[in-house]
């Protein structure tokens, strides 16, 4: 799955130009911030920013290996972070809801079967409301 996403990374001239300009501008802003705060390493950010912006404008094809590496790293990080965020969401939101429901005796799915109950079906019937055509236009 990750390999397929990496193979789908676009590296056309316009994509390389966008990459060079966007990353170069961000690094230039960081270099400016570091220069404003009197940090000695601002020059590294400035030099890389000038290289990326100038090569993005003049010869974008030079940025292809750098863009491929950058976007590959982004795809891999995205894959891992998706799993981390979903795991955190599950354990911090869904699991406590389950424990609270279990303690309060709530069964959201109404799964309890009764031996004494002679129902022919466990479907819950609901009253049919009058449906107006305007309701279909505003779904939310």
PyMOL commands that set and color helices and strands:
alter all, ss='L'
color gray80, all
select helices_A, chain A and resi 2-7+13-36+42-58+60-104+133-137
alter helices_A, ss='H'
color red, helices_A
deselect
rebuild
show_as cartoon
